[in-house]
Amino acid sequence: MEIKAVIFDLGGVILDSPMEIFATFEKERGLPPDFLNRIIVDSGAQGAWARLERGELTLEDFFDAFDTEISGAGADISSRDLMAAVNDGAAVRPPMLDAVRRLRDAGFKVAALTNNWLLDQDTTPAMEAFKTMFDVFVESSRVGLAKPDPAIYHLVLDELGIRPEQAVFLDDIGRNLKPARQMGMTTIKVQSVPAALAELEKLLGLRLTD
């Protein structure tokens, strides 16, 4: 079936990876590698991080809840400091944005599908301008669903008006790609920007880089 749309994760794909920021944060504070991500995964769907991404916790409530989980795992660090580092480190990857522009110019629909959280300031002019680059922009914290829940993939497909077989999905986390692949989407795991774009170019037969 013909590909009609490309769906992009944000952090780790369009933006720098929060996992890299986690790794730096852990190293600076003498924590073992992957310490924070293990807390998030082990806490599951009712953990502080998952609830934040579904919009069920404000940032202030999250700080208290995640600090408790961190303390329970044997560390004494501030989740407020962690989130400040994540926010400061969320730089845009220009080659990915250029690819988004080229895809739209070539007639493909383009969507963003991101697990994120609500900020005290609802939006900014820069964010609104960023959103206009996409035909569909699905944020976990606004729809009350988060990857890897299959429901959020169905939501973005419905908004695009396409079948799973007509979409390519790029994400940097394997467990977020698995449901999309099981539904019939073509998936690309983003481990490096050049490699991911080369794979997408080959798949679509379209030049996305100079």
N, C-alpha and C positions, 0 to 999 in steps of 0.2 A: 504494500500500500504506500502511496506517495506521502512523503514527509511534508507537512504543512506548517509546523510550528516547532520552535525551540524554546525550552523552558530552562531558565537559569536559576540555580541557587545564588544567594548573594555572598555571604561570608565564606571565603575559601574559593570562590569562583569569580564573581564580579569584583568583590572586595578582598583585601588580604584576609588570611585565615585567622579566626579567633583561636584556633588550636596552637598556632605559632605564638600568639600572645600568651596563652596559658603556659606554654613551655618555658618562655622567658620568665614569666612571673614565678613559676615553680623553682626554676634554677636560682633566681635572685634570692629566694627565701629558703633555700635549702630543702625543698620538698622533693620527693622522688618523682621521676618522670611519669606523666599521665595521672598524677594524683587527683587533680580536679575533675578530669573527665570520668575517672572511675567513680567518684562520688555521684556525679550526675547520672551515669548509667545505672549504678547500683540502687539509687533512690527511686528510679522508675517513674511511672506516669504521675505519681502523687508527690514526687520530690519537688523541692523549691524551684529548681531550674525549669522543669517541665511545666509547672503551674505558671511560672513567669511567662514562658513562651506562649501559653494559651490565653494570656491576658487575665488570669485568675488572681494574680498578685500584683500590687503596685511595686515599684522599685523599693520603696521604703520597707514594705512588708517582706519583700524578698531578702533584703539585707539581713534582717533578723533571722529568717528561716534558714537561709543558706549558711550564715555564720554558725548556727546550731549544728547543721550537718557537717560542716568543716571541723568544728570542735569535736563532734562525735567520732570523726575519723582520725583524731589525734593531732590536729594542727591548730595553731593560733595565728590566723591571718584574717584580714578584713575583706569581706566580699565587696564592700564599697570601693576599696582600693583596686580590687580586681576589675570591677566594672568600669572604673575610670580608665584603667589601662586598655580594656577592650574598646572603649569608645574612642580613645585617643589613637589607637592603632588601626582603625578601620579605614585604611587608604584604598582609593579606587585603583583598579588595574586598567590602565588606558587601553591595552590591546583588546580586552574583553568588551569594553564599551564600544570600541571601533567595530568589533565583530557584530554587536547588536545593531548598530547603524546599518552595516552592510547587509545583514539579514533582512531588515525591514525594507531597505531599498530594493532588494531582490524579490520582494513579495511574500516573504515568510512572516507569519505571526510570531511575536516574541513575548514571553511571559517571565516574570520573576516569581519564584516560589521560595519564601524565606521563613525560617523560624526566627522570630525577633521578639522584642518586648516594647511595651508602651513607655514613652518618656513623659516627663512632667509637661514639656512643651509638645503639644500634639503633633505639630509639623513645622517645617521651616521652608522658606522659598527655595533653598537648595534641594531639599528632599522632594518638593513638589516638581521641580524641574527634572530631577532624576527620574521620577515616576513616569513622566511623559514620554520617556524613551521606550517604554514598554506598552504593548497592547493590553496586557493584563498584569496586575500587580497584587499578589496574594500574600498577606502577612499573617502569620500564625496568631499573633496577639490580637488581631482585629476580627478573625473569623472563629476563634475559640477551638482551633484544631492545629495540630503540629505534626510535621514529619517525625516518624514514619507511619503515622496513621493513614491508611489508604483513603480515608474520606477527604483529606486535603488534596490528594492527587486527583480524585474525581471532581472536586470543586474547580480546580484550575482548568481541567479539560473541558468541563461544562462551560466555563466562562470563555474559553477559546473557541468553543463550538466544534470540537474535533474528537476523534476516537483515539484511544491510546496508541494504536499502531501508526498514527499520523504525527507522533511527537517524538522529539529527542529531549532527554533530560540530563543536565549536567549538574553534578554535586560532588563535593570532596569527601563525603562520608558514605562508606559502603552500605551501612544499614538504612540510609535514606534512599539509596538507589534500588535496593532489593524489591520493595513493593511496586515501584514504577516498572521495573523489569518484569515482574510477575503479572502485571496488568497488560503488558504488551508493548510498552514504550521501549525505544532504543535508549540505552543509557551510556554515559561517558563519565568515568571517575576522573576528577580533576586533581592530578598530582603535580602537574606543572602547566602553566598557561600555554606555552608553545606546543606541547604534546597534545593537550586537549583540543586546541584550535586546529591542529593538523588533522586529528581524527575527525573532527566535525567537518572540515573542508573536504576530506576524502568521502565522507558519508553523503554529503549534499552535492558534491561536484561544484562547489562555489569557493572562490578565493576570498578569504576573510582577513588575510594579513598581507602586508607589503613585502 
